[in-house]
Amino acid sequence: MRGAKTPLDHEPEAVTYAREQAGFTKTELARRLGVALSLISQIESGDRNATPSMLNRLARELNCPRVVLERKRCGDRDDTAKVPA
């Protein structure tokens, strides 16, 4: 098996949590998305990266904002901005 992209674009634990909150098993979510159960398992375990398209599909099916599923990245903001004196 190939390794996942590092870092992942999604937060595996967030995908699992959102799925469980939606009341779906991995099997049911895979069926609803039309993908293999192994893909959902690999996304949730962090063994495979969720593509931007898959993140959109997951968010829509799990009825949650995509940002909830995305990996939080440090350094996305400009923390070095100076406040005027």
C-alpha positions in Angstrom: 0.0 0.0 0.0 1.2 3.5 -0.7 1.7 5.9 2.1 -0.6 8.9 2.7 0.4 12.4 1.8 2.1 14.1 4.6 0.6 16.1 6.1 -3.0 15.0 5.4 -5.5 17.5 4.1 -8.1 16.1 6.6 -8.3 15.3 10.3 -8.9 11.6 10.5 -10.5 11.8 14.0 -12.8 14.6 12.8 -14.1 12.4 10.0 -14.8 9.5 12.4 -16.5 11.8 14.9 -18.7 13.5 12.2 -19.6 10.0 10.8 -20.6 8.7 14.2 -22.6 11.9 15.0 -24.4 11.5 11.8 -25.3 7.9 12.9 -23.6 6.1 10.0 -21.4 3.1 10.0 -18.4 3.1 7.8 -20.2 0.7 5.5 -23.3 2.9 5.3 -21.2 6.0 4.6 -19.3 4.2 1.8 -22.5 3.0 0.3 -24.0 6.5 0.4 -20.9 8.0 -1.3 -20.6 5.2 -3.8 -17.0 4.3 -2.7 -15.3 1.2 -1.3 -15.5 0.6 2.5 -11.7 0.4 2.4 -11.5 4.0 1.2 -13.5 5.2 4.2 -11.4 3.1 6.6 -8.2 4.4 5.1 -9.4 8.0 5.4 -10.4 7.6 9.0 -7.2 5.8 9.9 -5.0 8.4 8.2 -3.6 5.9 5.8 -5.0 7.7 2.8 -5.5 11.4 2.1 -9.0 12.7 1.4 -9.0 14.7 -1.9 -10.6 18.1 -1.9 -13.5 16.6 -3.8 -13.9 13.8 -1.3 -13.8 16.3 1.6 -16.7 18.1 -0.1 -18.7 14.9 -0.5 -18.0 13.8 3.0 -19.1 17.2 4.4 -22.3 17.2 2.4 -23.2 13.6 3.3 -22.3 14.1 7.0 -24.1 17.5 7.1 -21.2 19.3 8.6 -19.0 22.2 7.3 -16.0 21.1 5.3 -13.7 23.1 7.7 -14.6 20.7 10.5 -13.0 17.9 8.5 -9.9 19.7 7.4 -6.6 19.5 9.0 -5.8 22.6 11.1 -2.6 24.1 9.9 -0.2 26.2 11.9 1.2 29.3 10.2 -1.8 30.0 7.9 -2.1 33.5 9.3 0.4 36.2 9.5 1.2 36.3 13.2 4.1 38.7 12.6 1.9 41.7 11.7 2.8 44.7 13.7 0.1 46.6 15.6 0.6 50.4 15.1 1.9 52.2 18.2 
